[in-house]
Amino acid sequence: MKKFWQNVGAIIVAIAIAFFIKEFIIEIHLIPTGSMIPNINVGDRIIVNRFYYGIQNPLYNAKMKKTIMLVMPNPLYNNHLPFSSHKYIVKFNAPIHRFDVMVFFPPETPVLGREYFFNGNKSVEPVYFEPPQLIGERYVKRLIGLPGEKLEIRSGEVYINDHLLHEPQTKNNDYSDFGPIKIPDHSYFFMGDNRPRSSDSRVWGVAPEDKILGKAWAVIWPLKAIKLIH
């Protein structure tokens, strides 16, 4: 019996350590779609740095996720929890850089696009956003637009404040048009590297800063795909 309780105690400690690492330091995230091809592929596993922007509040993040493992409903989803009103226990104010690959929750209720951000200018045709396909699930995309910027896409090329954005990453191009929109404060515009096959900010709008979970560091599986994510 003593041996049994020692084993139980060891299991509890191991679970507690794993939870601490996942919620506060790093986690491993499975890529379920091809929206980041050719840089990250379906089935890749990436390391996500949860510690880069601050010590996050796990109670805040717990109510953001709609399901557990895409199967079981999360009983905490969108519920008020004690001590869950703030995203960070301690925020580091680390800079958020354009072209970072990030893990985040997309907005569940997208705001109206151009018409709203350009103060109701009726000469500008509005952009309407749709809810994300997987509400309450984490997305992995590349940060393209920063707060306060005017963003427009012309024939697949991104323009920031009317200047062509030179993107350093390898990507699959499309030739669509989008915008212009003005990105609100504390919000970010994300796009997948596989532009023709990515549900991103062109579809469901900008993602608020408090939806960001972490920064993607590296692909660690499969072995032939191991690399840092630049």
Secondary structure, 3 states (H helix, E strand, C coil): CHHHHHHHHHHHHHHHHHHHHHHHCEEEEECCCCCCCCCCCCCCEEEEECCCCEEECHHHHHCCCCEECCCEECCCCCCCCCCCCCCEEEECCCCCCCCCEEEECCCCCCCCCHHHHCCCCCCCCCCCCCCCCCCCCCEEEEEEECCCCEEEEECCEEEECCEECCCCCCCECCCCCEEEEECCCCEEEEECCEHHHCCCHHHHCCEEHHHEEEEEEEEEECHHHCEECC
